[in-house]
Amino acid sequence: LSEERWHVQSRPLELNRLRRAALSIGFIELLEGLASIFERECALLPSNLHPDCTIQMGHVADILRKPYSRELKNNITPVRTKFHQDQ
């Protein structure tokens, strides 16, 4: 895998790992904090950035606030967009 492709594929794994660790120790506030950070960063992204980046970050912010994201068995996966390519 190229380095760029590895980063794209590993991000959901890292996010889910962090989410599960926070849930395991009862650190629910971290999930809300992450959602706020993703939301804020979406608003600050430069206009020349690929639109999928904004869509994915907004999706993560929304999902982190959903009750089902607080269950260890569920994973956050990228939302399928017109920019999404099967790899």
Phi and psi restraints in degrees (range 20) as a CNS / XPLOR table:
assign (resid 1 and name C) (resid 2 and name N)
       (resid 2 and name CA) (resid 2 and name C) 1.0 -69.4 20.0 2
assign (resid 2 and name N) (resid 2 and name CA)
       (resid 2 and name C) (resid 3 and name N) 1.0 159.6 20.0 2
assign (resid 2 and name C) (resid 3 and name N)
       (resid 3 and name CA) (resid 3 and name C) 1.0 -61.1 20.0 2
assign (resid 3 and name N) (resid 3 and name CA)
       (resid 3 and name C) (resid 4 and name N) 1.0 -41.3 20.0 2
assign (resid 3 and name C) (resid 4 and name N)
       (resid 4 and name CA) (resid 4 and name C) 1.0 -62.5 20.0 2
assign (resid 4 and name N) (resid 4 and name CA)
       (resid 4 and name C) (resid 5 and name N) 1.0 -44.9 20.0 2
assign (resid 4 and name C) (resid 5 and name N)
       (resid 5 and name CA) (resid 5 and name C) 1.0 -65.0 20.0 2
assign (resid 5 and name N) (resid 5 and name CA)
       (resid 5 and name C) (resid 6 and name N) 1.0 -37.2 20.0 2
assign (resid 5 and name C) (resid 6 and name N)
       (resid 6 and name CA) (resid 6 and name C) 1.0 -62.3 20.0 2
assign (resid 6 and name N) (resid 6 and name CA)
       (resid 6 and name C) (resid 7 and name N) 1.0 -43.2 20.0 2
assign (resid 6 and name C) (resid 7 and name N)
       (resid 7 and name CA) (resid 7 and name C) 1.0 -62.4 20.0 2
assign (resid 7 and name N) (resid 7 and name CA)
       (resid 7 and name C) (resid 8 and name N) 1.0 -43.0 20.0 2
assign (resid 7 and name C) (resid 8 and name N)
       (resid 8 and name CA) (resid 8 and name C) 1.0 -63.5 20.0 2
assign (resid 8 and name N) (resid 8 and name CA)
       (resid 8 and name C) (resid 9 and name N) 1.0 -42.1 20.0 2
assign (resid 8 and name C) (resid 9 and name N)
       (resid 9 and name CA) (resid 9 and name C) 1.0 -74.8 20.0 2
assign (resid 9 and name N) (resid 9 and name CA)
       (resid 9 and name C) (resid 10 and name N) 1.0 -28.4 20.0 2
assign (resid 9 and name C) (resid 10 and name N)
       (resid 10 and name CA) (resid 10 and name C) 1.0 -85.3 20.0 2
assign (resid 10 and name N) (resid 10 and name CA)
       (resid 10 and name C) (resid 11 and name N) 1.0 -18.6 20.0 2
assign (resid 10 and name C) (resid 11 and name N)
       (resid 11 and name CA) (resid 11 and name C) 1.0 -58.9 20.0 2
assign (resid 11 and name N) (resid 11 and name CA)
       (resid 11 and name C) (resid 12 and name N) 1.0 -48.3 20.0 2
assign (resid 11 and name C) (resid 12 and name N)
       (resid 12 and name CA) (resid 12 and name C) 1.0 -60.2 20.0 2
assign (resid 12 and name N) (resid 12 and name CA)
       (resid 12 and name C) (resid 13 and name N) 1.0 -35.6 20.0 2
assign (resid 12 and name C) (resid 13 and name N)
       (resid 13 and name CA) (resid 13 and name C) 1.0 -63.8 20.0 2
assign (resid 13 and name N) (resid 13 and name CA)
       (resid 13 and name C) (resid 14 and name N) 1.0 -44.2 20.0 2
assign (resid 13 and name C) (resid 14 and name N)
       (resid 14 and name CA) (resid 14 and name C) 1.0 -65.9 20.0 2
assign (resid 14 and name N) (resid 14 and name CA)
       (resid 14 and name C) (resid 15 and name N) 1.0 -42.6 20.0 2
assign (resid 14 and name C) (resid 15 and name N)
       (resid 15 and name CA) (resid 15 and name C) 1.0 -62.2 20.0 2
assign (resid 15 and name N) (resid 15 and name CA)
       (resid 15 and name C) (resid 16 and name N) 1.0 -45.7 20.0 2
assign (resid 15 and name C) (resid 16 and name N)
       (resid 16 and name CA) (resid 16 and name C) 1.0 -66.8 20.0 2
assign (resid 16 and name N) (resid 16 and name CA)
       (resid 16 and name C) (resid 17 and name N) 1.0 -35.3 20.0 2
assign (resid 16 and name C) (resid 17 and name N)
       (resid 17 and name CA) (resid 17 and name C) 1.0 -64.2 20.0 2
assign (resid 17 and name N) (resid 17 and name CA)
       (resid 17 and name C) (resid 18 and name N) 1.0 -45.7 20.0 2
assign (resid 17 and name C) (resid 18 and name N)
       (resid 18 and name CA) (resid 18 and name C) 1.0 -64.2 20.0 2
assign (resid 18 and name N) (resid 18 and name CA)
       (resid 18 and name C) (resid 19 and name N) 1.0 -42.6 20.0 2
assign (resid 18 and name C) (resid 19 and name N)
       (resid 19 and name CA) (resid 19 and name C) 1.0 -61.9 20.0 2
assign (resid 19 and name N) (resid 19 and name CA)
       (resid 19 and name C) (resid 20 and name N) 1.0 -45.8 20.0 2
assign (resid 19 and name C) (resid 20 and name N)
       (resid 20 and name CA) (resid 20 and name C) 1.0 -64.8 20.0 2
assign (resid 20 and name N) (resid 20 and name CA)
       (resid 20 and name C) (resid 21 and name N) 1.0 -39.0 20.0 2
assign (resid 20 and name C) (resid 21 and name N)
       (resid 21 and name CA) (resid 21 and name C) 1.0 -63.7 20.0 2
assign (resid 21 and name N) (resid 21 and name CA)
       (resid 21 and name C) (resid 22 and name N) 1.0 -44.0 20.0 2
assign (resid 21 and name C) (resid 22 and name N)
       (resid 22 and name CA) (resid 22 and name C) 1.0 -62.2 20.0 2
assign (resid 22 and name N) (resid 22 and name CA)
       (resid 22 and name C) (resid 23 and name N) 1.0 -43.7 20.0 2
assign (resid 22 and name C) (resid 23 and name N)
       (resid 23 and name CA) (resid 23 and name C) 1.0 -64.3 20.0 2
assign (resid 23 and name N) (resid 23 and name CA)
       (resid 23 and name C) (resid 24 and name N) 1.0 -38.4 20.0 2
assign (resid 23 and name C) (resid 24 and name N)
       (resid 24 and name CA) (resid 24 and name C) 1.0 -62.5 20.0 2
assign (resid 24 and name N) (resid 24 and name CA)
       (resid 24 and name C) (resid 25 and name N) 1.0 -31.9 20.0 2
assign (resid 24 and name C) (resid 25 and name N)
       (resid 25 and name CA) (resid 25 and name C) 1.0 -104.1 20.0 2
assign (resid 25 and name N) (resid 25 and name CA)
       (resid 25 and name C) (resid 26 and name N) 1.0 8.0 20.0 2
assign (resid 25 and name C) (resid 26 and name N)
       (resid 26 and name CA) (resid 26 and name C) 1.0 76.8 20.0 2
assign (resid 26 and name N) (resid 26 and name CA)
       (resid 26 and name C) (resid 27 and name N) 1.0 22.1 20.0 2
assign (resid 26 and name C) (resid 27 and name N)
       (resid 27 and name CA) (resid 27 and name C) 1.0 -92.2 20.0 2
assign (resid 27 and name N) (resid 27 and name CA)
       (resid 27 and name C) (resid 28 and name N) 1.0 62.9 20.0 2
assign (resid 27 and name C) (resid 28 and name N)
       (resid 28 and name CA) (resid 28 and name C) 1.0 -63.8 20.0 2
assign (resid 28 and name N) (resid 28 and name CA)
       (resid 28 and name C) (resid 29 and name N) 1.0 -32.5 20.0 2
assign (resid 28 and name C) (resid 29 and name N)
       (resid 29 and name CA) (resid 29 and name C) 1.0 -59.2 20.0 2
assign (resid 29 and name N) (resid 29 and name CA)
       (resid 29 and name C) (resid 30 and name N) 1.0 -28.4 20.0 2
assign (resid 29 and name C) (resid 30 and name N)
       (resid 30 and name CA) (resid 30 and name C) 1.0 -63.4 20.0 2
assign (resid 30 and name N) (resid 30 and name CA)
       (resid 30 and name C) (resid 31 and name N) 1.0 -37.2 20.0 2
assign (resid 30 and name C) (resid 31 and name N)
       (resid 31 and name CA) (resid 31 and name C) 1.0 -65.0 20.0 2
assign (resid 31 and name N) (resid 31 and name CA)
       (resid 31 and name C) (resid 32 and name N) 1.0 -43.0 20.0 2
assign (resid 31 and name C) (resid 32 and name N)
       (resid 32 and name CA) (resid 32 and name C) 1.0 -65.7 20.0 2
assign (resid 32 and name N) (resid 32 and name CA)
       (resid 32 and name C) (resid 33 and name N) 1.0 -39.3 20.0 2
assign (resid 32 and name C) (resid 33 and name N)
       (resid 33 and name CA) (resid 33 and name C) 1.0 -62.2 20.0 2
assign (resid 33 and name N) (resid 33 and name CA)
       (resid 33 and name C) (resid 34 and name N) 1.0 -43.4 20.0 2
assign (resid 33 and name C) (resid 34 and name N)
       (resid 34 and name CA) (resid 34 and name C) 1.0 -62.9 20.0 2
assign (resid 34 and name N) (resid 34 and name CA)
       (resid 34 and name C) (resid 35 and name N) 1.0 -42.0 20.0 2
assign (resid 34 and name C) (resid 35 and name N)
       (resid 35 and name CA) (resid 35 and name C) 1.0 -60.2 20.0 2
assign (resid 35 and name N) (resid 35 and name CA)
       (resid 35 and name C) (resid 36 and name N) 1.0 -42.9 20.0 2
assign (resid 35 and name C) (resid 36 and name N)
       (resid 36 and name CA) (resid 36 and name C) 1.0 -64.4 20.0 2
assign (resid 36 and name N) (resid 36 and name CA)
       (resid 36 and name C) (resid 37 and name N) 1.0 -39.9 20.0 2
assign (resid 36 and name C) (resid 37 and name N)
       (resid 37 and name CA) (resid 37 and name C) 1.0 -64.2 20.0 2
assign (resid 37 and name N) (resid 37 and name CA)
       (resid 37 and name C) (resid 38 and name N) 1.0 -46.9 20.0 2
assign (resid 37 and name C) (resid 38 and name N)
       (resid 38 and name CA) (resid 38 and name C) 1.0 -60.7 20.0 2
assign (resid 38 and name N) (resid 38 and name CA)
       (resid 38 and name C) (resid 39 and name N) 1.0 -41.4 20.0 2
assign (resid 38 and name C) (resid 39 and name N)
       (resid 39 and name CA) (resid 39 and name C) 1.0 -63.0 20.0 2
assign (resid 39 and name N) (resid 39 and name CA)
       (resid 39 and name C) (resid 40 and name N) 1.0 -45.6 20.0 2
assign (resid 39 and name C) (resid 40 and name N)
       (resid 40 and name CA) (resid 40 and name C) 1.0 -63.8 20.0 2
assign (resid 40 and name N) (resid 40 and name CA)
       (resid 40 and name C) (resid 41 and name N) 1.0 -44.3 20.0 2
assign (resid 40 and name C) (resid 41 and name N)
       (resid 41 and name CA) (resid 41 and name C) 1.0 -63.3 20.0 2
assign (resid 41 and name N) (resid 41 and name CA)
       (resid 41 and name C) (resid 42 and name N) 1.0 -35.1 20.0 2
assign (resid 41 and name C) (resid 42 and name N)
       (resid 42 and name CA) (resid 42 and name C) 1.0 -57.9 20.0 2
assign (resid 42 and name N) (resid 42 and name CA)
       (resid 42 and name C) (resid 43 and name N) 1.0 -42.8 20.0 2
assign (resid 42 and name C) (resid 43 and name N)
       (resid 43 and name CA) (resid 43 and name C) 1.0 -69.3 20.0 2
assign (resid 43 and name N) (resid 43 and name CA)
       (resid 43 and name C) (resid 44 and name N) 1.0 -23.6 20.0 2
assign (resid 43 and name C) (resid 44 and name N)
       (resid 44 and name CA) (resid 44 and name C) 1.0 -99.6 20.0 2
assign (resid 44 and name N) (resid 44 and name CA)
       (resid 44 and name C) (resid 45 and name N) 1.0 -2.3 20.0 2
assign (resid 44 and name C) (resid 45 and name N)
       (resid 45 and name CA) (resid 45 and name C) 1.0 -65.4 20.0 2
assign (resid 45 and name N) (resid 45 and name CA)
       (resid 45 and name C) (resid 46 and name N) 1.0 140.7 20.0 2
assign (resid 45 and name C) (resid 46 and name N)
       (resid 46 and name CA) (resid 46 and name C) 1.0 -66.7 20.0 2
assign (resid 46 and name N) (resid 46 and name CA)
       (resid 46 and name C) (resid 47 and name N) 1.0 150.9 20.0 2
assign (resid 46 and name C) (resid 47 and name N)
       (resid 47 and name CA) (resid 47 and name C) 1.0 -68.2 20.0 2
assign (resid 47 and name N) (resid 47 and name CA)
       (resid 47 and name C) (resid 48 and name N) 1.0 -19.8 20.0 2
assign (resid 47 and name C) (resid 48 and name N)
       (resid 48 and name CA) (resid 48 and name C) 1.0 -85.9 20.0 2
assign (resid 48 and name N) (resid 48 and name CA)
       (resid 48 and name C) (resid 49 and name N) 1.0 1.6 20.0 2
assign (resid 48 and name C) (resid 49 and name N)
       (resid 49 and name CA) (resid 49 and name C) 1.0 -77.0 20.0 2
assign (resid 49 and name N) (resid 49 and name CA)
       (resid 49 and name C) (resid 50 and name N) 1.0 150.2 20.0 2
assign (resid 49 and name C) (resid 50 and name N)
       (resid 50 and name CA) (resid 50 and name C) 1.0 -57.4 20.0 2
assign (resid 50 and name N) (resid 50 and name CA)
       (resid 50 and name C) (resid 51 and name N) 1.0 132.3 20.0 2
assign (resid 50 and name C) (resid 51 and name N)
       (resid 51 and name CA) (resid 51 and name C) 1.0 -59.0 20.0 2
assign (resid 51 and name N) (resid 51 and name CA)
       (resid 51 and name C) (resid 52 and name N) 1.0 -27.4 20.0 2
assign (resid 51 and name C) (resid 52 and name N)
       (resid 52 and name CA) (resid 52 and name C) 1.0 -63.0 20.0 2
assign (resid 52 and name N) (resid 52 and name CA)
       (resid 52 and name C) (resid 53 and name N) 1.0 -30.2 20.0 2
assign (resid 52 and name C) (resid 53 and name N)
       (resid 53 and name CA) (resid 53 and name C) 1.0 -61.5 20.0 2
assign (resid 53 and name N) (resid 53 and name CA)
       (resid 53 and name C) (resid 54 and name N) 1.0 -47.7 20.0 2
assign (resid 53 and name C) (resid 54 and name N)
       (resid 54 and name CA) (resid 54 and name C) 1.0 -63.3 20.0 2
assign (resid 54 and name N) (resid 54 and name CA)
       (resid 54 and name C) (resid 55 and name N) 1.0 -42.9 20.0 2
assign (resid 54 and name C) (resid 55 and name N)
       (resid 55 and name CA) (resid 55 and name C) 1.0 -61.0 20.0 2
assign (resid 55 and name N) (resid 55 and name CA)
       (resid 55 and name C) (resid 56 and name N) 1.0 -47.0 20.0 2
assign (resid 55 and name C) (resid 56 and name N)
       (resid 56 and name CA) (resid 56 and name C) 1.0 -66.4 20.0 2
assign (resid 56 and name N) (resid 56 and name CA)
       (resid 56 and name C) (resid 57 and name N) 1.0 -41.6 20.0 2
assign (resid 56 and name C) (resid 57 and name N)
       (resid 57 and name CA) (resid 57 and name C) 1.0 -66.3 20.0 2
assign (resid 57 and name N) (resid 57 and name CA)
       (resid 57 and name C) (resid 58 and name N) 1.0 -39.2 20.0 2
assign (resid 57 and name C) (resid 58 and name N)
       (resid 58 and name CA) (resid 58 and name C) 1.0 -64.7 20.0 2
assign (resid 58 and name N) (resid 58 and name CA)
       (resid 58 and name C) (resid 59 and name N) 1.0 -39.5 20.0 2
assign (resid 58 and name C) (resid 59 and name N)
       (resid 59 and name CA) (resid 59 and name C) 1.0 -60.6 20.0 2
assign (resid 59 and name N) (resid 59 and name CA)
       (resid 59 and name C) (resid 60 and name N) 1.0 -46.3 20.0 2
assign (resid 59 and name C) (resid 60 and name N)
       (resid 60 and name CA) (resid 60 and name C) 1.0 -62.5 20.0 2
assign (resid 60 and name N) (resid 60 and name CA)
       (resid 60 and name C) (resid 61 and name N) 1.0 -43.4 20.0 2
assign (resid 60 and name C) (resid 61 and name N)
       (resid 61 and name CA) (resid 61 and name C) 1.0 -58.9 20.0 2
assign (resid 61 and name N) (resid 61 and name CA)
       (resid 61 and name C) (resid 62 and name N) 1.0 -44.5 20.0 2
assign (resid 61 and name C) (resid 62 and name N)
       (resid 62 and name CA) (resid 62 and name C) 1.0 -63.7 20.0 2
assign (resid 62 and name N) (resid 62 and name CA)
       (resid 62 and name C) (resid 63 and name N) 1.0 -47.1 20.0 2
assign (resid 62 and name C) (resid 63 and name N)
       (resid 63 and name CA) (resid 63 and name C) 1.0 -65.2 20.0 2
assign (resid 63 and name N) (resid 63 and name CA)
       (resid 63 and name C) (resid 64 and name N) 1.0 -39.2 20.0 2
assign (resid 63 and name C) (resid 64 and name N)
       (resid 64 and name CA) (resid 64 and name C) 1.0 -60.5 20.0 2
assign (resid 64 and name N) (resid 64 and name CA)
       (resid 64 and name C) (resid 65 and name N) 1.0 -23.0 20.0 2
assign (resid 64 and name C) (resid 65 and name N)
       (resid 65 and name CA) (resid 65 and name C) 1.0 -91.7 20.0 2
assign (resid 65 and name N) (resid 65 and name CA)
       (resid 65 and name C) (resid 66 and name N) 1.0 -7.3 20.0 2
assign (resid 65 and name C) (resid 66 and name N)
       (resid 66 and name CA) (resid 66 and name C) 1.0 -80.1 20.0 2
assign (resid 66 and name N) (resid 66 and name CA)
       (resid 66 and name C) (resid 67 and name N) 1.0 142.5 20.0 2
assign (resid 66 and name C) (resid 67 and name N)
       (resid 67 and name CA) (resid 67 and name C) 1.0 -57.2 20.0 2
assign (resid 67 and name N) (resid 67 and name CA)
       (resid 67 and name C) (resid 68 and name N) 1.0 -36.6 20.0 2
assign (resid 67 and name C) (resid 68 and name N)
       (resid 68 and name CA) (resid 68 and name C) 1.0 -70.1 20.0 2
assign (resid 68 and name N) (resid 68 and name CA)
       (resid 68 and name C) (resid 69 and name N) 1.0 -15.3 20.0 2
assign (resid 68 and name C) (resid 69 and name N)
       (resid 69 and name CA) (resid 69 and name C) 1.0 -74.4 20.0 2
assign (resid 69 and name N) (resid 69 and name CA)
       (resid 69 and name C) (resid 70 and name N) 1.0 -9.1 20.0 2
assign (resid 69 and name C) (resid 70 and name N)
       (resid 70 and name CA) (resid 70 and name C) 1.0 -91.6 20.0 2
assign (resid 70 and name N) (resid 70 and name CA)
       (resid 70 and name C) (resid 71 and name N) 1.0 6.9 20.0 2
assign (resid 70 and name C) (resid 71 and name N)
       (resid 71 and name CA) (resid 71 and name C) 1.0 -99.4 20.0 2
assign (resid 71 and name N) (resid 71 and name CA)
       (resid 71 and name C) (resid 72 and name N) 1.0 129.5 20.0 2
assign (resid 71 and name C) (resid 72 and name N)
       (resid 72 and name CA) (resid 72 and name C) 1.0 -58.3 20.0 2
assign (resid 72 and name N) (resid 72 and name CA)
       (resid 72 and name C) (resid 73 and name N) 1.0 -31.8 20.0 2
assign (resid 72 and name C) (resid 73 and name N)
       (resid 73 and name CA) (resid 73 and name C) 1.0 -73.1 20.0 2
assign (resid 73 and name N) (resid 73 and name CA)
       (resid 73 and name C) (resid 74 and name N) 1.0 -20.1 20.0 2
assign (resid 73 and name C) (resid 74 and name N)
       (resid 74 and name CA) (resid 74 and name C) 1.0 -87.1 20.0 2
assign (resid 74 and name N) (resid 74 and name CA)
       (resid 74 and name C) (resid 75 and name N) 1.0 144.1 20.0 2
assign (resid 74 and name C) (resid 75 and name N)
       (resid 75 and name CA) (resid 75 and name C) 1.0 -117.2 20.0 2
assign (resid 75 and name N) (resid 75 and name CA)
       (resid 75 and name C) (resid 76 and name N) 1.0 149.1 20.0 2
assign (resid 75 and name C) (resid 76 and name N)
       (resid 76 and name CA) (resid 76 and name C) 1.0 -89.8 20.0 2
assign (resid 76 and name N) (resid 76 and name CA)
       (resid 76 and name C) (resid 77 and name N) 1.0 124.7 20.0 2
assign (resid 76 and name C) (resid 77 and name N)
       (resid 77 and name CA) (resid 77 and name C) 1.0 -118.8 20.0 2
assign (resid 77 and name N) (resid 77 and name CA)
       (resid 77 and name C) (resid 78 and name N) 1.0 155.7 20.0 2
assign (resid 77 and name C) (resid 78 and name N)
       (resid 78 and name CA) (resid 78 and name C) 1.0 -61.8 20.0 2
assign (resid 78 and name N) (resid 78 and name CA)
       (resid 78 and name C) (resid 79 and name N) 1.0 145.4 20.0 2
assign (resid 78 and name C) (resid 79 and name N)
       (resid 79 and name CA) (resid 79 and name C) 1.0 -78.4 20.0 2
assign (resid 79 and name N) (resid 79 and name CA)
       (resid 79 and name C) (resid 80 and name N) 1.0 140.7 20.0 2
assign (resid 79 and name C) (resid 80 and name N)
       (resid 80 and name CA) (resid 80 and name C) 1.0 -78.8 20.0 2
assign (resid 80 and name N) (resid 80 and name CA)
       (resid 80 and name C) (resid 81 and name N) 1.0 126.7 20.0 2
assign (resid 80 and name C) (resid 81 and name N)
       (resid 81 and name CA) (resid 81 and name C) 1.0 -126.1 20.0 2
assign (resid 81 and name N) (resid 81 and name CA)
       (resid 81 and name C) (resid 82 and name N) 1.0 175.2 20.0 2
assign (resid 81 and name C) (resid 82 and name N)
       (resid 82 and name CA) (resid 82 and name C) 1.0 -68.3 20.0 2
assign (resid 82 and name N) (resid 82 and name CA)
       (resid 82 and name C) (resid 83 and name N) 1.0 -14.6 20.0 2
assign (resid 82 and name C) (resid 83 and name N)
       (resid 83 and name CA) (resid 83 and name C) 1.0 -89.4 20.0 2
assign (resid 83 and name N) (resid 83 and name CA)
       (resid 83 and name C) (resid 84 and name N) 1.0 -15.3 20.0 2
assign (resid 83 and name C) (resid 84 and name N)
       (resid 84 and name CA) (resid 84 and name C) 1.0 -67.2 20.0 2
assign (resid 84 and name N) (resid 84 and name CA)
       (resid 84 and name C) (resid 85 and name N) 1.0 133.5 20.0 2
assign (resid 84 and name C) (resid 85 and name N)
       (resid 85 and name CA) (resid 85 and name C) 1.0 -118.3 20.0 2
assign (resid 85 and name N) (resid 85 and name CA)
       (resid 85 and name C) (resid 86 and name N) 1.0 136.1 20.0 2
assign (resid 85 and name C) (resid 86 and name N)
       (resid 86 and name CA) (resid 86 and name C) 1.0 -68.5 20.0 2
assign (resid 86 and name N) (resid 86 and name CA)
       (resid 86 and name C) (resid 87 and name N) 1.0 136.8 20.0 2
